[in-house]
Amino acid sequence: MLTNAAKNIYDTLGPKVKCIYLMREPAKRAVSQYGHEFQHGECKVPTLAEAVDAYSPIVDFSRYSMQIAPFRELFGKQNILCLKFENLIAERRIYAQKVAEFVGADPLKVPELEELPPRNTANARRTWAGWARALRGHPTFQTYIEPNMPQLMQSTLRRLVTSRPKAIEVGGELPEIEARIRAKLSIADLAEYEAAL
C-alpha cells in the first residue's frame, strides 16, 4: 500500500487539494484484484479461496477506513469526495456532474457521456511476458519509444509478447468466499463503502 501517498500529495500540492476516492464493493474488488495478480504471476496462491487467508493484499486493499484516514487528517473531510465505482458506472453523467461541482466547475457544462463497453475484463485481459512488462515499465520506453511507435506496430508487438492469461480457480462457492472477505474487514471499512455516494 502507498502509506506515504497522502503526505507526498500534501507536501507537493498543499492542503487545499480536492481528492476523489473511488471505492468498489469490497469483496468484488478483492476478487478482481486476485484475478489480476494471479493472471500476471504476482500472486502464486492457486485459488481465490486460499488467497483470502494466505495473501493479505487481497483483503488489505479493501480496508477503506485505514486508507482514507491519512487523507482526511491532512486535507479535511470537506476536501474528499467518496464515490462508489458501481454508481459511477451505472450513472456516469450524474456522477461526472457531482465531481465537477465538487472541484468547483459548472456541473451543467458536463457533456452527455456515451455508454462505454467494459474494458480490461478478466476474460479479455492478456498477460505480458516478464521481460516485456519490465520494458513497458521503464521510463525511457514510456517517454521516448512507445509514444513514437505507430499504432499498428504497437498492436502487432502486443500480440507477439502477450498470451491468454491463466484460468482463475475460485476454489469454492463465490458468495461464500465474498462473505469471508467481508468478515475480515472492520465495521468501519464496510461503513466507509456504504457511506460513499
SVG drawing of the C-alpha trace seen along z (x, -y; Angstrom):
<svg xmlns="http://www.w3.org/2000/svg" viewBox="-27 -27 42 52">
<polyline fill="none" stroke="black" stroke-width="0.4" points="0.0,0.0 1.1,-3.6 1.4,-4.6 3.0,-8.0 0.7,-9.0 -1.3,-11.5 1.7,-13.1 3.5,-13.3 0.5,-14.9 0.1,-17.4 3.8,-18.3 3.7,-18.7 0.4,-20.4 -0.6,-21.8 -3.7,-21.5 -6.4,-22.6 -6.3,-19.6 -9.6,-18.1 -9.4,-14.3 -11.8,-11.9 -11.8,-8.4 -13.4,-5.7 -14.4,-2.5 -15.6,0.7 -17.7,3.1 -15.0,4.5 -15.4,8.2 -15.8,7.8 -12.8,5.5 -10.7,8.2 -11.9,10.9 -10.9,8.7 -7.5,8.0 -6.8,11.7 -7.7,12.4 -5.4,9.7 -2.5,10.6 -2.9,14.3 -3.1,13.9 0.1,11.8 2.0,14.1 2.2,11.7 0.1,13.9 1.1,17.6 -1.7,18.8 -3.6,21.3 -7.2,20.5 -9.1,17.4 -10.4,19.3 -6.9,19.9 -5.7,16.4 -8.2,14.8 -6.2,16.2 -2.8,16.7 -2.2,13.4 -3.0,10.4 -3.1,7.7 -6.3,9.3 -8.2,8.1 -5.9,5.2 -6.7,3.0 -10.4,3.2 -9.6,1.7 -11.1,-1.7 -11.2,-3.3 -7.5,-2.8 -6.7,-4.0 -8.7,-7.2 -7.8,-8.2 -4.5,-10.0 -6.2,-11.9 -8.9,-13.1 -6.4,-14.1 -4.3,-16.2 -6.9,-17.6 -10.1,-17.6 -13.3,-15.7 -14.7,-18.6 -12.0,-18.1 -12.6,-14.4 -15.4,-13.1 -16.1,-9.3 -17.8,-7.6 -18.9,-4.0 -17.5,-2.6 -20.7,-0.8 -22.7,-4.0 -20.3,-5.8 -20.6,-3.1 -24.4,-3.0 -24.9,-6.8 -21.9,-8.3 -23.3,-11.7 -24.8,-12.3 -21.6,-11.3 -19.5,-13.4 -21.7,-16.3 -21.1,-15.6 -17.3,-15.5 -17.5,-18.8 -19.4,-20.5 -17.0,-19.2 -13.9,-20.6 -15.7,-23.9 -16.6,-23.5 -20.0,-24.1 -21.9,-20.8 -24.3,-21.9 -21.4,-22.0 -20.7,-18.3 -21.4,-16.9 -23.5,-13.9 -21.4,-10.8 -21.7,-7.9 -22.1,-4.3 -18.8,-2.6 -18.3,1.2 -16.4,2.8 -12.6,2.8 -9.7,4.8 -12.0,7.5 -10.5,10.8 -11.7,12.7 -10.2,10.1 -7.0,9.3 -3.7,10.6 -0.6,11.5 2.6,9.8 5.9,11.8 8.0,10.8 10.7,9.1 8.1,7.2 6.4,6.0 9.7,4.7 10.4,3.0 7.0,1.3 7.5,0.0 10.9,-1.6 10.7,-5.4 12.8,-5.6 10.4,-3.3 7.3,-5.1 8.7,-8.6 10.6,-8.2 9.8,-4.9 6.1,-4.0 4.7,-7.4 6.6,-7.5 5.7,-3.9 3.0,-3.6 -0.3,-2.1 -0.1,0.9 3.4,1.7 2.2,1.4 -0.7,3.8 1.4,6.3 4.1,6.3 1.4,6.7 0.1,9.8 3.6,11.3 4.6,10.7 1.3,11.5 -0.6,14.6 -4.0,15.7 -4.0,15.5 -4.1,18.5 -7.6,19.6 -8.6,18.5 -9.7,21.2 -12.1,19.9 -11.8,23.0 -15.3,22.9 -18.6,21.0 -18.1,17.4 -20.8,16.0 -19.2,17.8 -15.7,16.5 -17.0,13.0 -18.7,13.3 -15.3,14.5 -13.7,11.4 -16.3,9.1 -15.9,10.8 -12.2,9.9 -13.0,6.2 -13.8,3.9 -17.2,2.3 -15.5,-1.0 -14.3,0.3 -17.7,1.5 -19.3,-1.7 -16.9,-3.8 -18.2,-2.0 -21.8,-2.3 -21.5,-6.0 -19.9,-6.7 -22.2,-8.3"/>
</svg>
